[in-house]
Amino acid sequence: MKGIIFDLDGTLLDSMGMWRHAGEIYLRSLGIEAEEGLAYEILKLTIRGAAEYIKERYSLPCTVQEAVDGINGTMERAYAQTIQPKAGAIELIAALHSRGVPMAIATATDRYLVELALKRLKVYPLIRGIVTCTEVGVGKRDGANVYEAALRLIGCKKEDVWVFEDSPHAARTASAAGFNVAGVRDTGGGSDQNELKKYCKVYFTELEPAEAVLCATGID
C-alpha cells in the first residue's frame, strides 16, 4: 500500500461529539430550541446541507450562507483551541510521513476549520492536501467525489490506497467506489460499528500503536 486518505472528524479528531450539538448550539443562539433528533439528521450532511436543512426546518430568516457561517462559528473556537486528536493519530501521521507515504484529508468539514486544527496540532505540513465535500459539491453519502479528488492529490493508484473512515455511510461509498477501507471506531458520532465493519477490510478500535496499524494495512 502506497497512500492514505484520512477522514478527519471521528477518525483523526475526537470531534464528533461537538458536531452532534453544533446545530443545537447555533439554534439556541437564535433563541430556538432544537427538536430531538436534529443531531442525527445533520451529522449525515455537509455543512452546507446542514445549514439548508436547519434553515428550511426552522424557517430561519437568513440566507443559507449565513446559517453556514453560524454553524461554523460555533465550531471555530473548538478547532482552534480545544478539539483533541484521537489517541495515536498524531503518531500514526508522523510514522507514515517518515516512510514517505503520501496522505490527504477527505472531509465534510470546511477547509478553514480543518486547517485550524491541523496547524495547531503541527501536522499540517505532513499532509499532501485537503479536499472537502463542499469543494467537490457532493457529500460522502451521495458519491465518492471527495475520495477521487484526494486520490489525485496523492498521486497513487486506487488499489494502492487505504481510506480511513469512522462513518458507515462514508465507508460504504468509498468501498463501492473501489477503495480499500479501514474502519476506525468512534463513539462520539453514535455510528453503528457492526454496520461500519461491513464495508471495511480492516477495522481498528484505536490508532495506536502506530506499528500495529502499519502492519495491519500492509505498509512497511
C-alpha positions in Angstrom: 0.0 0.0 0.0 1.4 3.4 -1.0 -1.1 6.1 0.1 -3.6 7.1 2.7 -6.8 9.1 2.6 -8.0 10.1 6.0 -11.4 11.3 7.1 -11.0 13.9 9.7 -13.8 14.1 12.3 -14.2 10.9 14.3 -11.2 9.3 12.5 -8.2 11.6 13.3 -10.0 14.1 15.6 -12.2 13.4 18.6 -14.7 16.0 17.4 -17.9 14.2 16.5 -19.4 14.9 20.0 -19.1 18.6 19.2 -20.6 18.2 15.8 -23.6 16.4 17.2 -24.5 19.6 19.1 -23.3 22.3 16.7 -26.8 22.8 15.1 -28.4 22.9 18.5 -25.9 25.5 19.8 -26.4 27.6 16.7 -30.2 27.5 17.0 -30.0 28.3 20.7 -28.1 31.4 19.9 -31.1 32.5 17.8 -33.5 31.7 20.7 -34.7 28.5 19.1 -34.9 25.1 21.0 -33.9 22.3 18.6 -36.1 19.2 18.4 -34.9 15.8 19.5 -33.1 14.0 16.7 -31.6 17.1 15.0 -28.1 15.9 15.6 -28.7 12.6 13.8 -30.1 14.4 10.8 -27.3 16.9 10.3 -24.4 14.5 11.0 -25.2 12.8 7.7 -24.9 16.1 5.7 -22.2 18.5 4.6 -22.1 21.8 6.5 -24.0 23.5 3.7 -26.5 20.7 3.6 -27.0 21.0 7.4 -27.5 24.8 7.0 -30.1 24.2 4.3 -31.9 21.7 6.5 -31.9 23.9 9.5 -33.0 27.0 7.6 -35.9 25.1 6.0 -36.9 23.1 9.1 -37.0 26.1 11.4 -37.9 28.8 8.8 -34.9 30.8 9.7 -34.9 34.5 8.4 -31.4 34.3 7.0 -29.5 33.1 3.9 -28.1 29.6 3.7 -24.6 31.1 3.8 -25.4 33.0 7.0 -26.5 29.7 8.5 -23.3 28.0 7.3 -21.3 30.8 8.9 -23.3 30.4 12.1 -22.7 26.7 12.4 -19.0 27.1 11.6 -18.8 29.9 14.2 -19.9 27.5 16.9 -17.1 25.2 16.0 -14.3 27.6 15.1 -13.0 28.1 18.7 -13.1 24.4 19.3 -11.0 23.6 16.2 -8.6 26.4 17.0 -8.2 25.7 20.7 -9.7 22.6 22.2 -10.6 19.6 20.0 -8.0 16.9 20.5 -6.7 14.2 18.2 -7.8 10.6 18.6 -5.4 8.5 20.6 -2.4 7.6 18.3 -3.5 9.8 15.4 -0.6 12.2 15.5 2.0 9.4 16.0 0.5 7.5 13.0 0.7 10.5 10.7 4.3 11.0 11.8 5.1 7.4 11.2 3.6 7.5 7.7 5.4 10.7 6.8 8.7 9.2 7.9 8.1 6.3 5.5 7.3 8.7 2.6 3.7 7.6 2.4 1.6 10.5 0.9 -1.6 11.4 2.9 -4.6 13.5 2.1 -7.7 14.6 4.1 -11.2 14.0 2.6 -13.8 15.6 4.9 -17.2 17.2 5.1 -15.8 19.9 7.3 -15.0 23.3 5.7 -11.3 23.8 4.8 -10.5 26.7 7.2 -11.6 24.6 10.2 -9.5 21.7 9.0 -6.5 23.9 8.7 -7.0 25.5 12.1 -6.9 22.1 13.7 -4.0 20.6 11.7 -1.9 23.6 12.1 -2.5 23.7 15.9 -1.6 20.0 16.1 1.6 20.6 14.0 0.8 18.0 11.3 -0.4 20.4 8.6 3.0 20.2 6.7 2.9 16.4 6.8 -0.4 16.2 4.8 -0.2 16.3 1.0 -3.5 18.1 0.6 -7.1 18.6 1.8 -10.4 18.1 -0.1 -13.8 19.0 1.3 -17.2 17.8 0.3 -18.3 21.5 -0.2 -15.5 22.0 -2.7 -16.4 19.0 -4.8 -20.1 19.6 -4.4 -21.1 16.2 -3.3 -21.4 14.7 0.2 -20.0 11.3 1.2 -23.4 9.8 1.3 -24.1 10.7 -2.3 -20.8 10.0 -4.1 -17.1 9.3 -3.9 -16.1 12.6 -5.5 -14.1 13.7 -2.4 -12.1 10.5 -2.3 -11.4 10.6 -6.0 -10.2 14.2 -5.7 -8.0 13.2 -2.7 -6.6 10.3 -4.7 -5.4 12.7 -7.4 -3.7 14.8 -4.8 -1.6 11.9 -3.5 -0.9 10.5 -7.0 -1.4 6.8 -6.2 -3.4 4.1 -7.9 -6.7 3.4 -6.2 -5.8 -0.2 -5.4 -2.7 1.0 -3.5 -4.6 3.4 -1.2 -6.4 3.0 2.1 -9.4 5.2 3.1 -9.7 5.5 6.9 -13.3 6.2 7.9 -15.4 6.1 11.1 -18.8 6.6 9.4 -20.7 3.6 7.9 -22.3 5.6 5.1 -18.9 7.1 4.1 -17.2 3.7 4.3 -20.0 2.2 2.1 -19.4 4.9 -0.5 -15.7 4.5 -0.5 -15.9 0.7 -0.7 -18.4 0.9 -3.6 -16.0 3.1 -5.5 -13.3 0.5 -5.3 -11.2 1.9 -2.4 -9.7 -0.2 0.3 -11.4 0.9 3.5 -10.1 0.8 7.1 -12.7 1.4 9.7 -11.9 3.4 12.9 -14.1 3.1 16.0 -15.6 6.4 17.2 -18.3 6.5 19.8 -18.8 10.3 19.7 -20.8 10.2 16.5 -23.1 7.3 17.6 -22.3 5.2 14.5 -23.3 1.5 14.3 -19.9 -0.3 14.5 -21.3 -3.5 13.0 -22.6 -1.6 10.0 -19.2 0.1 9.6 -17.4 -3.2 9.7 -19.4 -4.5 6.7 -17.6 -2.1 4.4 -14.1 -2.4 5.8 -11.2 -4.7 5.0 -9.6 -3.9 8.4 -11.1 -2.3 11.5 -9.3 -0.5 14.3 -10.7 0.1 17.8 -7.8 2.6 18.1 -4.9 4.0 16.1 -2.2 3.0 18.4 0.4 1.7 18.5 1.3 3.1 15.0 3.3 0.0 14.1 0.3 -2.2 14.6 -1.8 0.0 12.2 1.0 0.0 9.7 1.3 -3.8 9.9 -2.4 -4.4 9.5 -2.6 -2.2 6.4 0.5 -3.6 4.7 2.6 -0.5 5.0 6.3 -1.3 5.6 
